[in-house]
Each structure stands twice: as C-alpha cells, then as structure tokens.
Amino acid sequence: MENYKKAATLDNHFEAQLLESILRERNVPHLMRSYHDTAFDGLFQTQKGWGYVSAPQGYLDEIMEILSDLRQSDASSIVESE
C-alpha cells in the first residue's frame, strides 16, 4: 500500500459522501476518516470538521481540485449523468 497523505479536511458528512462518490466513480484511491468519537459524542467534529480525506501523493492535487469545485458549485457540473 502506498503512503497516504492528508489531502483535505472535510466540513460535514454530506460533503464527505459526495466527494467519496466522485472519487469512487473516477477510481481515485483514497481513505475517508471521521473525527467522530463515540466516547466524546462527536465533540471533536465541531472543532476540527467532519474528518479528512487522504490519498497517495500523486492524487492530492486532483482531490483538492474536485473538492474546490464541490464547494463552489452545487456539484451538478462535476457529477456526470449517465
């Protein structure tokens, strides 16, 4: 397994789901990690964001571009309709 680096912090669960859907569709290797901790009932998510996405170094720029587009639009221009 390649060395995965943190690509970006995700704001919420919906952003994470949408980004993951797009990355899977484009076959981009990635890992999603939530900051939710059951012992603290999600306390860290209010301070740090929902979580983060990590990927091999070669995919970080692509992920950041996709995430930037997601945050600037309603995502309809990013997700290709079949």
PyMOL Python script that loads the backbone (N, CA, C, O; Angstrom):
from pymol import cmd

cmd.read_pdbstr("""\
ATOM      1  N   MET A   1       0.842  -1.180   0.000  1.00  0.00           N
ATOM      2  CA  MET A   1       0.000   0.000   0.000  1.00  0.00           C
ATOM      3  C   MET A   1       0.885   1.240   0.000  1.00  0.00           C
ATOM      4  O   MET A   1       1.853   1.335   0.754  1.00  0.00           O
ATOM      5  N   GLU A   2       0.533   2.176  -0.852  1.00  0.00           N
ATOM      6  CA  GLU A   2       1.297   3.415  -0.943  1.00  0.00           C
ATOM      7  C   GLU A   2       1.139   4.239   0.326  1.00  0.00           C
ATOM      8  O   GLU A   2       0.224   4.020   1.120  1.00  0.00           O
ATOM      9  N   ASN A   3       2.042   5.183   0.497  1.00  0.00           N
ATOM     10  CA  ASN A   3       1.974   6.087   1.634  1.00  0.00           C
ATOM     11  C   ASN A   3       0.894   7.136   1.380  1.00  0.00           C
ATOM     12  O   ASN A   3       1.010   7.941   0.456  1.00  0.00           O
ATOM     13  N   TYR A   4      -0.139   7.125   2.187  1.00  0.00           N
ATOM     14  CA  TYR A   4      -1.248   8.067   2.026  1.00  0.00           C
ATOM     15  C   TYR A   4      -0.961   9.340   2.818  1.00  0.00           C
ATOM     16  O   TYR A   4      -0.464   9.289   3.943  1.00  0.00           O
ATOM     17  N   LYS A   5      -1.281  10.479   2.210  1.00  0.00           N
ATOM     18  CA  LYS A   5      -1.107  11.792   2.836  1.00  0.00           C
ATOM     19  C   LYS A   5      -2.472  12.450   2.981  1.00  0.00           C
ATOM     20  O   LYS A   5      -3.376  12.202   2.183  1.00  0.00           O
ATOM     21  N   LYS A   6      -2.619  13.280   3.990  1.00  0.00           N
ATOM     22  CA  LYS A   6      -3.868  14.014   4.200  1.00  0.00           C
ATOM     23  C   LYS A   6      -4.039  15.023   3.070  1.00  0.00           C
ATOM     24  O   LYS A   6      -3.168  15.859   2.828  1.00  0.00           O
ATOM     25  N   ALA A   7      -5.174  14.930   2.386  1.00  0.00           N
ATOM     26  CA  ALA A   7      -5.441  15.832   1.268  1.00  0.00           C
ATOM     27  C   ALA A   7      -6.211  17.062   1.720  1.00  0.00           C
ATOM     28  O   ALA A   7      -5.880  18.180   1.327  1.00  0.00           O
ATOM     29  N   ALA A   8      -7.242  16.865   2.546  1.00  0.00           N
ATOM     30  CA  ALA A   8      -8.082  17.995   2.948  1.00  0.00           C
ATOM     31  C   ALA A   8      -8.955  17.627   4.135  1.00  0.00           C
ATOM     32  O   ALA A   8      -9.264  16.457   4.362  1.00  0.00           O
ATOM     33  N   THR A   9      -9.342  18.642   4.881  1.00  0.00           N
ATOM     34  CA  THR A   9     -10.319  18.487   5.953  1.00  0.00           C
ATOM     35  C   THR A   9     -11.703  18.698   5.363  1.00  0.00           C
ATOM     36  O   THR A   9     -11.919  19.628   4.586  1.00  0.00           O
ATOM     37  N   LEU A  10     -12.632  17.838   5.731  1.00  0.00           N
ATOM     38  CA  LEU A  10     -13.991  17.900   5.199  1.00  0.00           C
ATOM     39  C   LEU A  10     -14.910  18.567   6.213  1.00  0.00           C
ATOM     40  O   LEU A  10     -14.798  18.334   7.416  1.00  0.00           O
ATOM     41  N   ASP A  11     -15.815  19.395   5.717  1.00  0.00           N
ATOM     42  CA  ASP A  11     -16.670  20.203   6.585  1.00  0.00           C
ATOM     43  C   ASP A  11     -17.793  19.421   7.252  1.00  0.00           C
ATOM     44  O   ASP A  11     -18.117  19.662   8.415  1.00  0.00           O
ATOM     45  N   ASN A  12     -18.392  18.478   6.510  1.00  0.00           N
ATOM     46  CA  ASN A  12     -19.545  17.769   7.060  1.00  0.00           C
ATOM     47  C   ASN A  12     -19.728  16.422   6.369  1.00  0.00           C
ATOM     48  O   ASN A  12     -19.033  16.096   5.407  1.00  0.00           O
ATOM     49  N   HIS A  13     -20.671  15.657   6.879  1.00  0.00           N
ATOM     50  CA  HIS A  13     -20.939  14.309   6.378  1.00  0.00           C
ATOM     51  C   HIS A  13     -21.390  14.318   4.915  1.00  0.00           C
ATOM     52  O   HIS A  13     -21.017  13.432   4.146  1.00  0.00           O
ATOM     53  N   PHE A  14     -22.181  15.305   4.534  1.00  0.00           N
ATOM     54  CA  PHE A  14     -22.694  15.369   3.162  1.00  0.00           C
ATOM     55  C   PHE A  14     -21.578  15.651   2.168  1.00  0.00           C
ATOM     56  O   PHE A  14     -21.533  15.054   1.092  1.00  0.00           O
ATOM     57  N   GLU A  15     -20.684  16.554   2.525  1.00  0.00           N
ATOM     58  CA  GLU A  15     -19.535  16.839   1.676  1.00  0.00           C
ATOM     59  C   GLU A  15     -18.672  15.587   1.530  1.00  0.00           C
ATOM     60  O   GLU A  15     -18.184  15.290   0.440  1.00  0.00           O
ATOM     61  N   ALA A  16     -18.486  14.860   2.620  1.00  0.00           N
ATOM     62  CA  ALA A  16     -17.695  13.634   2.591  1.00  0.00           C
ATOM     63  C   ALA A  16     -18.333  12.582   1.689  1.00  0.00           C
ATOM     64  O   ALA A  16     -17.637  11.937   0.904  1.00  0.00           O
ATOM     65  N   GLN A  17     -19.642  12.404   1.792  1.00  0.00           N
ATOM     66  CA  GLN A  17     -20.336  11.419   0.954  1.00  0.00           C
ATOM     67  C   GLN A  17     -20.250  11.774  -0.522  1.00  0.00           C
ATOM     68  O   GLN A  17     -19.996  10.909  -1.360  1.00  0.00           O
ATOM     69  N   LEU A  18     -20.459  13.034  -0.835  1.00  0.00           N
ATOM     70  CA  LEU A  18     -20.416  13.460  -2.229  1.00  0.00           C
ATOM     71  C   LEU A  18     -19.012  13.309  -2.799  1.00  0.00           C
ATOM     72  O   LEU A  18     -18.846  12.816  -3.914  1.00  0.00           O
ATOM     73  N   LEU A  19     -18.007  13.726  -2.048  1.00  0.00           N
ATOM     74  CA  LEU A  19     -16.623  13.591  -2.504  1.00  0.00           C
ATOM     75  C   LEU A  19     -16.265  12.125  -2.695  1.00  0.00           C
ATOM     76  O   LEU A  19     -15.643  11.765  -3.694  1.00  0.00           O
ATOM     77  N   GLU A  20     -16.648  11.282  -1.758  1.00  0.00           N
ATOM     78  CA  GLU A  20     -16.341   9.861  -1.882  1.00  0.00           C
ATOM     79  C   GLU A  20     -17.000   9.253  -3.116  1.00  0.00           C
ATOM     80  O   GLU A  20     -16.394   8.428  -3.800  1.00  0.00           O
ATOM     81  N   SER A  21     -18.219   9.649  -3.400  1.00  0.00           N
ATOM     82  CA  SER A  21     -18.913   9.157  -4.586  1.00  0.00           C
ATOM     83  C   SER A  21     -18.153   9.523  -5.862  1.00  0.00           C
ATOM     84  O   SER A  21     -17.990   8.693  -6.756  1.00  0.00           O
ATOM     85  N   ILE A  22     -17.701  10.749  -5.935  1.00  0.00           N
ATOM     86  CA  ILE A  22     -16.970  11.209  -7.120  1.00  0.00           C
ATOM     87  C   ILE A  22     -15.623  10.500  -7.231  1.00  0.00           C
ATOM     88  O   ILE A  22     -15.233  10.085  -8.323  1.00  0.00           O
ATOM     89  N   LEU A  23     -14.918  10.357  -6.128  1.00  0.00           N
ATOM     90  CA  LEU A  23     -13.612   9.689  -6.156  1.00  0.00           C
ATOM     91  C   LEU A  23     -13.745   8.225  -6.560  1.00  0.00           C
ATOM     92  O   LEU A  23     -12.910   7.711  -7.303  1.00  0.00           O
ATOM     93  N   ARG A  24     -14.776   7.556  -6.082  1.00  0.00           N
ATOM     94  CA  ARG A  24     -15.007   6.160  -6.485  1.00  0.00           C
ATOM     95  C   ARG A  24     -15.325   6.073  -7.977  1.00  0.00           C
ATOM     96  O   ARG A  24     -14.822   5.196  -8.678  1.00  0.00           O
ATOM     97  N   GLU A  25     -16.161   6.989  -8.450  1.00  0.00           N
ATOM     98  CA  GLU A  25     -16.529   6.999  -9.868  1.00  0.00           C
ATOM     99  C   GLU A  25     -15.299   7.179 -10.752  1.00  0.00           C
ATOM    100  O   GLU A  25     -15.228   6.612 -11.842  1.00  0.00           O
ATOM    101  N   ARG A  26     -14.344   7.957 -10.290  1.00  0.00           N
ATOM    102  CA  ARG A  26     -13.123   8.242 -11.059  1.00  0.00           C
ATOM    103  C   ARG A  26     -11.972   7.298 -10.706  1.00  0.00           C
ATOM    104  O   ARG A  26     -10.851   7.480 -11.182  1.00  0.00           O
ATOM    105  N   ASN A  27     -12.243   6.296  -9.880  1.00  0.00           N
ATOM    106  CA  ASN A  27     -11.241   5.310  -9.467  1.00  0.00           C
ATOM    107  C   ASN A  27     -10.003   5.944  -8.842  1.00  0.00           C
ATOM    108  O   ASN A  27      -8.877   5.531  -9.118  1.00  0.00           O
ATOM    109  N   VAL A  28     -10.219   6.941  -8.008  1.00  0.00           N
ATOM    110  CA  VAL A  28      -9.132   7.603  -7.288  1.00  0.00           C
ATOM    111  C   VAL A  28      -8.964   6.901  -5.939  1.00  0.00           C
ATOM    112  O   VAL A  28      -9.905   6.870  -5.146  1.00  0.00           O
ATOM    113  N   PRO A  29      -7.789   6.339  -5.665  1.00  0.00           N
ATOM    114  CA  PRO A  29      -7.586   5.688  -4.368  1.00  0.00           C
ATOM    115  C   PRO A  29      -7.619   6.727  -3.248  1.00  0.00           C
ATOM    116  O   PRO A  29      -6.998   7.785  -3.351  1.00  0.00           O
ATOM    117  N   HIS A  30      -8.342   6.416  -2.192  1.00  0.00           N
ATOM    118  CA  HIS A  30      -8.492   7.374  -1.096  1.00  0.00           C
ATOM    119  C   HIS A  30      -8.974   6.672   0.168  1.00  0.00           C
ATOM    120  O   HIS A  30      -9.461   5.542   0.121  1.00  0.00           O
ATOM    121  N   LEU A  31      -8.830   7.353   1.284  1.00  0.00           N
ATOM    122  CA  LEU A  31      -9.368   6.904   2.563  1.00  0.00           C
ATOM    123  C   LEU A  31     -10.082   8.075   3.213  1.00  0.00           C
ATOM    124  O   LEU A  31      -9.564   9.192   3.239  1.00  0.00           O
ATOM    125  N   MET A  32     -11.269   7.819   3.736  1.00  0.00           N
ATOM    126  CA  MET A  32     -12.023   8.836   4.470  1.00  0.00           C
ATOM    127  C   MET A  32     -11.906   8.510   5.956  1.00  0.00           C
ATOM    128  O   MET A  32     -12.056   7.358   6.365  1.00  0.00           O
ATOM    129  N   ARG A  33     -11.642   9.520   6.741  1.00  0.00           N
ATOM    130  CA  ARG A  33     -11.525   9.327   8.192  1.00  0.00           C
ATOM    131  C   ARG A  33     -12.368  10.371   8.909  1.00  0.00           C
ATOM    132  O   ARG A  33     -12.178  11.572   8.717  1.00  0.00           O
ATOM    133  N   SER A  34     -13.290   9.913   9.726  1.00  0.00           N
ATOM    134  CA  SER A  34     -14.147  10.806  10.506  1.00  0.00           C
ATOM    135  C   SER A  34     -13.484  11.113  11.846  1.00  0.00           C
ATOM    136  O   SER A  34     -12.800  10.263  12.417  1.00  0.00           O
ATOM    137  N   TYR A  35     -13.689  12.323  12.341  1.00  0.00           N
ATOM    138  CA  TYR A  35     -13.206  12.692  13.671  1.00  0.00           C
ATOM    139  C   TYR A  35     -14.202  12.302  14.765  1.00  0.00           C
ATOM    140  O   TYR A  35     -13.966  12.587  15.939  1.00  0.00           O
ATOM    141  N   HIS A  36     -15.303  11.660  14.399  1.00  0.00           N
ATOM    142  CA  HIS A  36     -16.311  11.284  15.391  1.00  0.00           C
ATOM    143  C   HIS A  36     -15.729  10.268  16.370  1.00  0.00           C
ATOM    144  O   HIS A  36     -15.075   9.306  15.969  1.00  0.00           O
ATOM    145  N   ASP A  37     -15.971  10.490  17.619  1.00  0.00           N
ATOM    146  CA  ASP A  37     -15.524   9.597  18.682  1.00  0.00           C
ATOM    147  C   ASP A  37     -16.722   9.340  19.591  1.00  0.00           C
ATOM    148  O   ASP A  37     -17.263  10.271  20.186  1.00  0.00           O
ATOM    149  N   THR A  38     -17.132   8.089  19.699  1.00  0.00           N
ATOM    150  CA  THR A  38     -18.322   7.784  20.491  1.00  0.00           C
ATOM    151  C   THR A  38     -18.147   8.141  21.964  1.00  0.00           C
ATOM    152  O   THR A  38     -19.125   8.469  22.636  1.00  0.00           O
ATOM    153  N   ALA A  39     -16.938   8.084  22.468  1.00  0.00           N
ATOM    154  CA  ALA A  39     -16.706   8.424  23.873  1.00  0.00           C
ATOM    155  C   ALA A  39     -17.000   9.897  24.153  1.00  0.00           C
ATOM    156  O   ALA A  39     -17.425  10.257  25.250  1.00  0.00           O
ATOM    157  N   PHE A  40     -16.770  10.735  23.156  1.00  0.00           N
ATOM    158  CA  PHE A  40     -16.998  12.170  23.329  1.00  0.00           C
ATOM    159  C   PHE A  40     -18.183  12.671  22.509  1.00  0.00           C
ATOM    160  O   PHE A  40     -18.384  13.878  22.381  1.00  0.00           O
ATOM    161  N   ASP A  41     -18.968  11.745  21.954  1.00  0.00           N
ATOM    162  CA  ASP A  41     -20.185  12.062  21.203  1.00  0.00           C
ATOM    163  C   ASP A  41     -19.962  13.096  20.101  1.00  0.00           C
ATOM    164  O   ASP A  41     -20.768  14.012  19.937  1.00  0.00           O
ATOM    165  N   GLY A  42     -18.879  12.953  19.350  1.00  0.00           N
ATOM    166  CA  GLY A  42     -18.642  13.835  18.210  1.00  0.00           C
ATOM    167  C   GLY A  42     -18.118  15.213  18.563  1.00  0.00           C
ATOM    168  O   GLY A  42     -18.139  16.108  17.718  1.00  0.00           O
ATOM    169  N   LEU A  43     -17.651  15.407  19.779  1.00  0.00           N
ATOM    170  CA  LEU A  43     -17.165  16.714  20.229  1.00  0.00           C
ATOM    171  C   LEU A  43     -16.095  17.284  19.303  1.00  0.00           C
ATOM    172  O   LEU A  43     -16.093  18.482  19.020  1.00  0.00           O
ATOM    173  N   PHE A  44     -15.189  16.437  18.831  1.00  0.00           N
ATOM    174  CA  PHE A  44     -14.085  16.925  18.011  1.00  0.00           C
ATOM    175  C   PHE A  44     -14.529  17.342  16.614  1.00  0.00           C
ATOM    176  O   PHE A  44     -13.833  18.118  15.958  1.00  0.00           O
ATOM    177  N   GLN A  45     -15.667  16.848  16.148  1.00  0.00           N
ATOM    178  CA  GLN A  45     -16.164  17.252  14.836  1.00  0.00           C
ATOM    179  C   GLN A  45     -16.568  18.720  14.829  1.00  0.00           C
ATOM    180  O   GLN A  45     -16.459  19.371  13.790  1.00  0.00           O
ATOM    181  N   THR A  46     -17.021  19.251  15.928  1.00  0.00           N
ATOM    182  CA  THR A  46     -17.383  20.671  15.968  1.00  0.00           C
ATOM    183  C   THR A  46     -16.142  21.547  15.988  1.00  0.00           C
ATOM    184  O   THR A  46     -16.211  22.716  15.610  1.00  0.00           O
ATOM    185  N   GLN A  47     -15.015  21.010  16.420  1.00  0.00           N
ATOM    186  CA  GLN A  47     -13.778  21.775  16.495  1.00  0.00           C
ATOM    187  C   GLN A  47     -12.891  21.595  15.270  1.00  0.00           C
ATOM    188  O   GLN A  47     -12.252  22.547  14.820  1.00  0.00           O
ATOM    189  N   LYS A  48     -12.848  20.387  14.730  1.00  0.00           N
ATOM    190  CA  LYS A  48     -11.905  20.067  13.660  1.00  0.00           C
ATOM    191  C   LYS A  48     -12.547  19.901  12.287  1.00  0.00           C
ATOM    192  O   LYS A  48     -11.830  19.832  11.289  1.00  0.00           O
ATOM    193  N   GLY A  49     -13.858  19.835  12.207  1.00  0.00           N
ATOM    194  CA  GLY A  49     -14.527  19.492  10.957  1.00  0.00           C
ATOM    195  C   GLY A  49     -14.981  18.046  11.015  1.00  0.00           C
ATOM    196  O   GLY A  49     -14.696  17.347  11.987  1.00  0.00           O
ATOM    197  N   TRP A  50     -15.676  17.593   9.996  1.00  0.00           N
ATOM    198  CA  TRP A  50     -16.218  16.238   9.999  1.00  0.00           C
ATOM    199  C   TRP A  50     -15.111  15.191  10.056  1.00  0.00           C
ATOM    200  O   TRP A  50     -15.202  14.213  10.798  1.00  0.00           O
ATOM    201  N   GLY A  51     -14.072  15.410   9.267  1.00  0.00           N
ATOM    202  CA  GLY A  51     -12.983  14.451   9.165  1.00  0.00           C
ATOM    203  C   GLY A  51     -12.057  14.875   8.047  1.00  0.00           C
ATOM    204  O   GLY A  51     -11.960  16.060   7.725  1.00  0.00           O
ATOM    205  N   TYR A  52     -11.375  13.908   7.455  1.00  0.00           N
ATOM    206  CA  TYR A  52     -10.462  14.251   6.362  1.00  0.00           C
ATOM    207  C   TYR A  52     -10.394  13.127   5.342  1.00  0.00           C
ATOM    208  O   TYR A  52     -10.806  11.996   5.599  1.00  0.00           O
ATOM    209  N   VAL A  53      -9.863  13.475   4.179  1.00  0.00           N
ATOM    210  CA  VAL A  53      -9.617  12.507   3.119  1.00  0.00           C
ATOM    211  C   VAL A  53      -8.110  12.443   2.905  1.00  0.00           C
ATOM    212  O   VAL A  53      -7.428  13.469   2.905  1.00  0.00           O
ATOM    213  N   SER A  54      -7.599  11.234   2.725  1.00  0.00           N
ATOM    214  CA  SER A  54      -6.184  11.058   2.429  1.00  0.00           C
ATOM    215  C   SER A  54      -6.046  10.198   1.181  1.00  0.00           C
ATOM    216  O   SER A  54      -6.943   9.433   0.829  1.00  0.00           O
ATOM    217  N   ALA A  55      -4.888  10.344   0.516  1.00  0.00           N
ATOM    218  CA  ALA A  55      -4.658   9.639  -0.740  1.00  0.00           C
ATOM    219  C   ALA A  55      -3.157   9.598  -1.023  1.00  0.00           C
ATOM    220  O   ALA A  55      -2.385  10.303  -0.374  1.00  0.00           O
ATOM    221  N   PRO A  56      -2.740   8.773  -1.992  1.00  0.00           N
ATOM    222  CA  PRO A  56      -1.340   8.797  -2.401  1.00  0.00           C
ATOM    223  C   PRO A  56      -0.965  10.184  -2.942  1.00  0.00           C
ATOM    224  O   PRO A  56      -1.816  10.897  -3.474  1.00  0.00           O
ATOM    225  N   GLN A  57       0.286  10.551  -2.803  1.00  0.00           N
ATOM    226  CA  GLN A  57       0.777  11.874  -3.183  1.00  0.00           C
ATOM    227  C   GLN A  57       0.338  12.288  -4.590  1.00  0.00           C
ATOM    228  O   GLN A  57      -0.021  13.446  -4.801  1.00  0.00           O
ATOM    229  N   GLY A  58       0.359  11.387  -5.534  1.00  0.00           N
ATOM    230  CA  GLY A  58       0.035  11.701  -6.918  1.00  0.00           C
ATOM    231  C   GLY A  58      -1.413  12.100  -7.167  1.00  0.00           C
ATOM    232  O   GLY A  58      -1.731  12.613  -8.241  1.00  0.00           O
ATOM    233  N   TYR A  59      -2.289  11.879  -6.208  1.00  0.00           N
ATOM    234  CA  TYR A  59      -3.710  12.188  -6.369  1.00  0.00           C
ATOM    235  C   TYR A  59      -4.163  13.396  -5.557  1.00  0.00           C
ATOM    236  O   TYR A  59      -5.316  13.812  -5.669  1.00  0.00           O
ATOM    237  N   LEU A  60      -3.289  13.960  -4.752  1.00  0.00           N
ATOM    238  CA  LEU A  60      -3.689  15.051  -3.858  1.00  0.00           C
ATOM    239  C   LEU A  60      -4.215  16.268  -4.611  1.00  0.00           C
ATOM    240  O   LEU A  60      -5.232  16.844  -4.224  1.00  0.00           O
ATOM    241  N   ASP A  61      -3.536  16.661  -5.677  1.00  0.00           N
ATOM    242  CA  ASP A  61      -3.981  17.833  -6.444  1.00  0.00           C
ATOM    243  C   ASP A  61      -5.347  17.601  -7.077  1.00  0.00           C
ATOM    244  O   ASP A  61      -6.191  18.497  -7.083  1.00  0.00           O
ATOM    245  N   GLU A  62      -5.566  16.405  -7.607  1.00  0.00           N
ATOM    246  CA  GLU A  62      -6.859  16.079  -8.220  1.00  0.00           C
ATOM    247  C   GLU A  62      -7.980  16.144  -7.182  1.00  0.00           C
ATOM    248  O   GLU A  62      -9.056  16.674  -7.460  1.00  0.00           O
ATOM    249  N   ILE A  63      -7.731  15.613  -6.003  1.00  0.00           N
ATOM    250  CA  ILE A  63      -8.736  15.642  -4.938  1.00  0.00           C
ATOM    251  C   ILE A  63      -9.023  17.070  -4.513  1.00  0.00           C
ATOM    252  O   ILE A  63     -10.182  17.436  -4.318  1.00  0.00           O
ATOM    253  N   MET A  64      -7.991  17.877  -4.367  1.00  0.00           N
ATOM    254  CA  MET A  64      -8.186  19.274  -3.967  1.00  0.00           C
ATOM    255  C   MET A  64      -8.983  20.044  -5.021  1.00  0.00           C
ATOM    256  O   MET A  64      -9.811  20.889  -4.679  1.00  0.00           O
ATOM    257  N   GLU A  65      -8.737  19.757  -6.291  1.00  0.00           N
ATOM    258  CA  GLU A  65      -9.486  20.413  -7.370  1.00  0.00           C
ATOM    259  C   GLU A  65     -10.959  20.004  -7.337  1.00  0.00           C
ATOM    260  O   GLU A  65     -11.841  20.851  -7.476  1.00  0.00           O
ATOM    261  N   ILE A  66     -11.223  18.727  -7.155  1.00  0.00           N
ATOM    262  CA  ILE A  66     -12.602  18.239  -7.072  1.00  0.00           C
ATOM    263  C   ILE A  66     -13.309  18.865  -5.873  1.00  0.00           C
ATOM    264  O   ILE A  66     -14.445  19.323  -5.990  1.00  0.00           O
ATOM    265  N   LEU A  67     -12.645  18.885  -4.733  1.00  0.00           N
ATOM    266  CA  LEU A  67     -13.241  19.447  -3.525  1.00  0.00           C
ATOM    267  C   LEU A  67     -13.501  20.944  -3.676  1.00  0.00           C
ATOM    268  O   LEU A  67     -14.527  21.448  -3.220  1.00  0.00           O
ATOM    269  N   SER A  68     -12.589  21.638  -4.303  1.00  0.00           N
ATOM    270  CA  SER A  68     -12.780  23.070  -4.545  1.00  0.00           C
ATOM    271  C   SER A  68     -13.997  23.305  -5.431  1.00  0.00           C
ATOM    272  O   SER A  68     -14.799  24.202  -5.170  1.00  0.00           O
ATOM    273  N   ASP A  69     -14.132  22.497  -6.478  1.00  0.00           N
ATOM    274  CA  ASP A  69     -15.295  22.611  -7.364  1.00  0.00           C
ATOM    275  C   ASP A  69     -16.588  22.303  -6.611  1.00  0.00           C
ATOM    276  O   ASP A  69     -17.604  22.968  -6.815  1.00  0.00           O
ATOM    277  N   LEU A  70     -16.547  21.293  -5.741  1.00  0.00           N
ATOM    278  CA  LEU A  70     -17.730  20.948  -4.941  1.00  0.00           C
ATOM    279  C   LEU A  70     -18.162  22.116  -4.063  1.00  0.00           C
ATOM    280  O   LEU A  70     -19.349  22.419  -3.947  1.00  0.00           O
ATOM    281  N   ARG A  71     -17.202  22.747  -3.465  1.00  0.00           N
ATOM    282  CA  ARG A  71     -17.506  23.835  -2.536  1.00  0.00           C
ATOM    283  C   ARG A  71     -17.973  25.101  -3.247  1.00  0.00           C
ATOM    284  O   ARG A  71     -18.642  25.938  -2.640  1.00  0.00           O
ATOM    285  N   GLN A  72     -17.632  25.252  -4.519  1.00  0.00           N
ATOM    286  CA  GLN A  72     -18.017  26.444  -5.266  1.00  0.00           C
ATOM    287  C   GLN A  72     -19.304  26.269  -6.052  1.00  0.00           C
ATOM    288  O   GLN A  72     -19.870  27.249  -6.538  1.00  0.00           O
ATOM    289  N   SER A  73     -19.768  25.047  -6.183  1.00  0.00           N
ATOM    290  CA  SER A  73     -20.957  24.806  -7.001  1.00  0.00           C
ATOM    291  C   SER A  73     -21.930  23.902  -6.270  1.00  0.00           C
ATOM    292  O   SER A  73     -21.720  23.519  -5.119  1.00  0.00           O
ATOM    293  N   ASP A  74     -22.992  23.576  -6.972  1.00  0.00           N
ATOM    294  CA  ASP A  74     -23.956  22.630  -6.403  1.00  0.00           C
ATOM    295  C   ASP A  74     -23.605  21.199  -6.786  1.00  0.00           C
ATOM    296  O   ASP A  74     -24.390  20.280  -6.552  1.00  0.00           O
ATOM    297  N   ALA A  75     -22.432  21.010  -7.372  1.00  0.00           N
ATOM    298  CA  ALA A  75     -21.892  19.708  -7.757  1.00  0.00           C
ATOM    299  C   ALA A  75     -22.548  19.114  -8.991  1.00  0.00           C
ATOM    300  O   ALA A  75     -22.137  18.040  -9.431  1.00  0.00           O
ATOM    301  N   SER A  76     -23.535  19.754  -9.557  1.00  0.00           N
ATOM    302  CA  SER A  76     -24.176  19.198 -10.747  1.00  0.00           C
ATOM    303  C   SER A  76     -23.241  19.216 -11.950  1.00  0.00           C
ATOM    304  O   SER A  76     -23.385  18.392 -12.853  1.00  0.00           O
ATOM    305  N   SER A  77     -22.294  20.133 -11.976  1.00  0.00           N
ATOM    306  CA  SER A  77     -21.367  20.194 -13.098  1.00  0.00           C
ATOM    307  C   SER A  77     -20.231  19.191 -12.955  1.00  0.00           C
ATOM    308  O   SER A  77     -19.520  18.927 -13.925  1.00  0.00           O
ATOM    309  N   ILE A  78     -20.047  18.624 -11.761  1.00  0.00           N
ATOM    310  CA  ILE A  78     -18.945  17.699 -11.529  1.00  0.00           C
ATOM    311  C   ILE A  78     -19.372  16.261 -11.777  1.00  0.00           C
ATOM    312  O   ILE A  78     -18.656  15.495 -12.421  1.00  0.00           O
ATOM    313  N   VAL A  79     -20.522  15.904 -11.272  1.00  0.00           N
ATOM    314  CA  VAL A  79     -21.013  14.540 -11.390  1.00  0.00           C
ATOM    315  C   VAL A  79     -21.614  14.364 -12.774  1.00  0.00           C
ATOM    316  O   VAL A  79     -22.550  15.064 -13.162  1.00  0.00           O
ATOM    317  N   GLU A  80     -21.055  13.416 -13.506  1.00  0.00           N
ATOM    318  CA  GLU A  80     -21.550  13.172 -14.857  1.00  0.00           C
ATOM    319  C   GLU A  80     -22.817  12.333 -14.801  1.00  0.00           C
ATOM    320  O   GLU A  80     -22.873  11.316 -14.109  1.00  0.00           O
ATOM    321  N   SER A  81     -23.823  12.767 -15.530  1.00  0.00           N
ATOM    322  CA  SER A  81     -25.050  11.969 -15.580  1.00  0.00           C
ATOM    323  C   SER A  81     -24.882  10.864 -16.602  1.00  0.00           C
ATOM    324  O   SER A  81     -24.224  11.036 -17.628  1.00  0.00           O
ATOM    325  N   GLU A  82     -25.480   9.745 -16.309  1.00  0.00           N
ATOM    326  CA  GLU A  82     -25.351   8.593 -17.211  1.00  0.00           C
ATOM    327  C   GLU A  82     -26.522   8.517 -18.149  1.00  0.00           C
ATOM    328  O   GLU A  82     -26.589   7.613 -18.982  1.00  0.00           O
TER     329      GLU A  82
END
""", "prot")
cmd.dss("prot")
cmd.show_as("cartoon", "prot")
cmd.util.cbc("prot")
cmd.orient("prot")
